[in-house]
């Protein structure tokens, strides 16, 4: 098992990529803290599924844009399982789609601040004990739109690009403490968060992929696992697209 004996915290883990990652981590031996903000039933369903498969998990509510709630989240995870070895910063903020010329500044500002807080607070909280133990892995879930924007996604692209820059800075600063920090950048992934997209848009996205399909949540979870486990022990500061070859950095 790739994560035997590890403690993992996955934010935004009640659905989609976060839920798939929590389940995969548990199958690989990790004890998993399943973070959620609003959908308690979905988070508990993830925990129950993990338990039914022989894994160990706990659901903890926290808004990762609130520092006090993040401190409670990390403290609860530590009380349940011990210090966090792996953080997956997956929780994302709502996307408001609009052309730039009609984009409300308030929406733009909220997106940038929300995405930044959602990584900054939780990474800082877990990195304290990681640095003391001189070991840890942080994986931030970004988006292919951070480097290849689409119409109407100006705030999303800017916010995720900011996270990409933060990851590189953290990789540099935390590396001497044995902490690895990497980015996974999914392309269009078939979750409930993208269910609103027209089928024609999904089909066009699939055709741009070398593999001629869109990602499933499990595809992204697999890439996250590879970076979180010791298989990626000399990889840090990396930007890993999970889009079937649409972006080849």
Secondary structure by P-SEA (a helix, b strand, c coil): cccccbbbbbccccccaaaaaaaaaaaaccccbbbbcccaaaaaaaaaaaaaacccccccccccccaaaaaaaaaaaaaacccccbbbccccccccccccccccaaaaaaaaaaaaaacaaaaaaaaaaaaaaccbbbbbbbccccccccccaaaaaaaaaaaaaaaaaaaaaaccccbbbbbbbbccccccccccccaaaaaaaaaaccccccccaaaaaaaaaaaacccccccccbbbbcccccccc
